[in-house]
Amino acid sequence: MSRVYNFSAGPAVLPEPVLKEVAEEMMDYGGTGMSVMEMSHRSAAFQQIIDEAEQDLRDLMNIPDNYKVLFLQGGASQQFAMIPMNLMKNKVADYIVTGQWAKKAYQEAQKYGKANKIATSEDETFSYIPDCSDLPISPDADYVYICENNTIYGTKFKELPDTKGKTLVADVSSCFLSEPVDVEKYGIIYGGVQKNIGPAGMVIVIIREDLITEDVLPGTPTMLTYKTHSDAASLYNTPNAYCIYVCGKVFKWLKSMGGLEEMKKRNEEKAKILYDFLDSSKMFKGTVVPKDRSLMNVPFVTGDKDLDAKFVKEATAAGLVNLKGHRSVGGMRASIYNAMPKEGVEALVAFMKKFEEENA
């Protein structure tokens, strides 16, 4: 069986050179005579793996020294609770709800204090990003929260909201490392790694040091306190060691590809191929307002559920897999993360053209 083009939204496609390297080291990592899967997280060999992974991520993102990098478990969804538990000193936070995951984070925050929904695009099935240039920011808000790229709905903040001096917290799960970012604009920037960086089972949190304190909400578990993990350099308990190892490989791959400037260029080029076709097609339509389109997740529909199902089935048979849209939107979705080669997008568009001709 040859490799397919995997358009899954996550767990998602990984770079082939990384998979090959990992396969070669499966039985014996660096002459240790064992796999990283079997290795003590307290060993010198693993310490080197995690240190290098962190340093490479710092290099890629130009992370300032006053930010900590934490490799945590529980995925992005656990951050929905961890953020208010650690940051809600005034028990007030403002949420911009632009999709399912921002909505879940907003709902979770309500358990810990007053969460205000200060902007949303729910009225149009999250198909656009609301104007965030002059929002009703709460004077006593502890932070303003966004999900920067909406995996399900295919929208992306092209400009960050004006938080009027309040700390910005951003979930970047599905656009992590897809383009350069200015880390200093955020108090916390975090993402589940299973979309654009590594295998499932981990979240990376980049957090400004002044936000890491012992002053957390009463009853916050030890494991859900940022200080616990920061003080122990992500090794308070056994971390997802194998995932950290693979992420480290991906960071090195990204560096070898030319870093985040180069990835942005490649991602824009790939997305343009698909969006240009959608804009010219009579059968397929993109579902997002053009100015808010994501480079990573591209939802599209034919307008006919049976035709959508036929398309997904035939595409799968042609080696273009995981194109079924999220159940809340229907239709199709192509996730074209960093590791998706341009050839994969070209193959998808060629198949769409052929399908359109045959089913016109």
Solvent accessible surface area in square Angstrom, and as a share of the most:
residue,aa,sasa,rsa
1,M,219,0.98
2,S,93,0.60
3,R,140,0.51
4,V,51,0.29
5,Y,72,0.27
6,N,37,0.19
7,F,1,0.00
8,S,15,0.10
9,A,15,0.11
10,G,28,0.27
11,P,87,0.55
12,A,15,0.12
13,V,19,0.11
14,L,30,0.15
15,P,6,0.04
16,E,78,0.35
17,P,74,0.46
18,V,4,0.02
19,L,58,0.29
20,K,127,0.54
21,E,75,0.34
22,V,16,0.09
23,A,70,0.54
24,E,142,0.64
25,E,39,0.18
26,M,67,0.30
27,M,161,0.72
28,D,66,0.34
29,Y,46,0.17
30,G,67,0.65
31,G,68,0.66
32,T,52,0.30
33,G,60,0.57
34,M,70,0.31
35,S,7,0.05
36,V,2,0.01
37,M,120,0.54
38,E,120,0.54
39,M,14,0.06
40,S,59,0.38
41,H,29,0.13
42,R,145,0.53
43,S,30,0.19
44,A,90,0.70
45,A,29,0.22
46,F,0,0.00
47,Q,69,0.31
48,Q,109,0.48
49,I,13,0.07
50,I,7,0.04
51,D,75,0.39
52,E,68,0.31
53,A,2,0.01
54,E,51,0.23
55,Q,96,0.43
56,D,11,0.06
57,L,0,0.00
58,R,37,0.14
59,D,65,0.34
60,L,18,0.09
61,M,5,0.02
62,N,124,0.63
63,I,13,0.06
64,P,31,0.20
65,D,133,0.69
66,N,68,0.35
67,Y,2,0.01
68,K,71,0.30
69,V,7,0.04
70,L,1,0.01
71,F,6,0.03
72,L,9,0.04
73,Q,73,0.32
74,G,43,0.42
75,G,20,0.19
76,A,18,0.14
77,S,65,0.42
78,Q,68,0.30
79,Q,0,0.00
80,F,10,0.04
81,A,12,0.09
82,M,2,0.01
83,I,1,0.00
84,P,0,0.00
85,M,21,0.10
86,N,4,0.02
87,L,8,0.04
88,M,1,0.00
89,K,95,0.40
90,N,84,0.43
91,K,96,0.41
92,V,16,0.09
93,A,0,0.00
94,D,0,0.00
95,Y,1,0.00
96,I,0,0.00
97,V,0,0.00
98,T,0,0.00
99,G,1,0.01
100,Q,40,0.18
101,W,78,0.27
102,A,0,0.00
103,K,70,0.30
104,K,88,0.37
105,A,0,0.00
106,Y,35,0.13
107,Q,91,0.41
108,E,45,0.20
109,A,0,0.00
110,Q,87,0.39
111,K,143,0.60
112,Y,46,0.18
113,G,25,0.24
114,K,126,0.53
115,A,15,0.11
116,N,30,0.15
117,K,82,0.35
118,I,22,0.11
119,A,16,0.13
120,T,47,0.27
121,S,0,0.00
122,E,57,0.25
123,D,111,0.58
124,E,101,0.45
125,T,87,0.50
126,F,14,0.06
127,S,24,0.16
128,Y,53,0.20
129,I,17,0.09
130,P,16,0.10
131,D,116,0.60
132,C,12,0.07
133,S,74,0.48
134,D,113,0.58
135,L,9,0.04
136,P,95,0.60
137,I,22,0.11
138,S,17,0.11
139,P,122,0.77
140,D,70,0.36
141,A,5,0.04
142,D,23,0.12
143,Y,0,0.00
144,V,0,0.00
145,Y,1,0.00
146,I,0,0.00
147,C,4,0.02
148,E,7,0.03
149,N,2,0.01
150,N,4,0.02
151,T,7,0.04
152,I,5,0.03
153,Y,15,0.06
154,G,0,0.00
155,T,0,0.00
156,K,15,0.06
157,F,5,0.02
158,K,116,0.49
159,E,149,0.67
160,L,52,0.26
161,P,9,0.06
162,D,66,0.34
163,T,17,0.10
164,K,103,0.44
165,G,83,0.80
166,K,54,0.23
167,T,23,0.14
168,L,8,0.04
169,V,0,0.00
170,A,0,0.00
171,D,4,0.02
172,V,4,0.02
173,S,10,0.06
174,S,0,0.00
175,C,10,0.06
176,F,4,0.02
177,L,6,0.03
178,S,3,0.02
179,E,33,0.15
180,P,53,0.33
181,V,43,0.25
182,D,70,0.36
183,V,3,0.02
184,E,117,0.52
185,K,124,0.53
186,Y,5,0.02
187,G,0,0.00
188,I,0,0.00
189,I,1,0.00
190,Y,0,0.00
191,G,0,0.00
192,G,1,0.01
193,V,0,0.00
194,Q,44,0.19
195,K,27,0.11
196,N,9,0.05
197,I,1,0.01
198,G,4,0.04
199,P,42,0.26
200,A,53,0.41
201,G,40,0.38
202,M,1,0.01
203,V,0,0.00
204,I,0,0.00
205,V,0,0.00
206,I,0,0.00
207,I,0,0.00
208,R,58,0.21
209,E,73,0.33
210,D,90,0.47
211,L,25,0.13
212,I,24,0.12
213,T,46,0.27
214,E,137,0.61
215,D,91,0.47
216,V,36,0.21
217,L,21,0.11
218,P,129,0.81
219,G,79,0.76
220,T,19,0.11
221,P,62,0.39
222,T,81,0.47
223,M,78,0.35
224,L,27,0.14
225,T,16,0.09
226,Y,1,0.00
227,K,53,0.23
228,T,21,0.12
229,H,12,0.05
230,S,14,0.09
231,D,103,0.54
232,A,33,0.25
233,A,64,0.49
234,S,6,0.04
235,L,13,0.06
236,Y,102,0.39
237,N,59,0.30
238,T,78,0.45
239,P,10,0.07
240,N,39,0.20
241,A,15,0.12
242,Y,41,0.15
243,C,2,0.01
244,I,0,0.00
245,Y,8,0.03
246,V,6,0.04
247,C,0,0.00
248,G,9,0.09
249,K,30,0.13
250,V,3,0.01
251,F,0,0.00
252,K,95,0.40
253,W,33,0.12
254,L,0,0.00
255,K,79,0.33
256,S,89,0.57
257,M,53,0.24
258,G,50,0.48
259,G,14,0.13
260,L,9,0.04
261,E,129,0.58
262,E,43,0.19
263,M,2,0.01
264,K,70,0.30
265,K,129,0.55
266,R,101,0.37
267,N,0,0.00
268,E,76,0.34
269,E,81,0.36
270,K,7,0.03
271,A,1,0.01
272,K,125,0.53
273,I,45,0.23
274,L,0,0.00
275,Y,20,0.08
276,D,70,0.36
277,F,18,0.08
278,L,3,0.01
279,D,94,0.49
280,S,84,0.54
281,S,10,0.06
282,K,187,0.79
283,M,23,0.10
284,F,0,0.00
285,K,103,0.44
286,G,27,0.25
287,T,46,0.27
288,V,12,0.07
289,V,57,0.33
290,P,91,0.57
291,K,140,0.59
292,D,8,0.04
293,R,32,0.12
294,S,0,0.00
295,L,37,0.18
296,M,2,0.01
297,N,0,0.00
298,V,0,0.00
299,P,6,0.04
300,F,0,0.00
301,V,39,0.22
302,T,25,0.14
303,G,74,0.71
304,D,67,0.35
305,K,177,0.75
306,D,117,0.61
307,L,37,0.19
308,D,13,0.07
309,A,63,0.49
310,K,87,0.37
311,F,0,0.00
312,V,25,0.14
313,K,157,0.66
314,E,60,0.27
315,A,0,0.00
316,T,66,0.38
317,A,95,0.73
318,A,60,0.46
319,G,20,0.19
320,L,7,0.03
321,V,25,0.14
322,N,81,0.42
323,L,1,0.01
324,K,142,0.60
325,G,9,0.08
326,H,28,0.12
327,R,202,0.74
328,S,53,0.34
329,V,44,0.25
330,G,30,0.29
331,G,15,0.15
332,M,1,0.01
333,R,27,0.10
334,A,0,0.00
335,S,0,0.00
336,I,0,0.00
337,Y,1,0.00
338,N,9,0.05
339,A,16,0.13
340,M,3,0.01
341,P,56,0.35
342,K,81,0.34
343,E,101,0.45
344,G,0,0.00
345,V,0,0.00
346,E,75,0.34
347,A,35,0.27
348,L,0,0.00
349,V,12,0.07
350,A,60,0.47
351,F,24,0.10
352,M,0,0.00
353,K,101,0.43
354,K,110,0.47
355,F,2,0.01
356,E,30,0.14
357,E,136,0.61
358,E,111,0.50
359,N,32,0.16
360,A,120,0.93
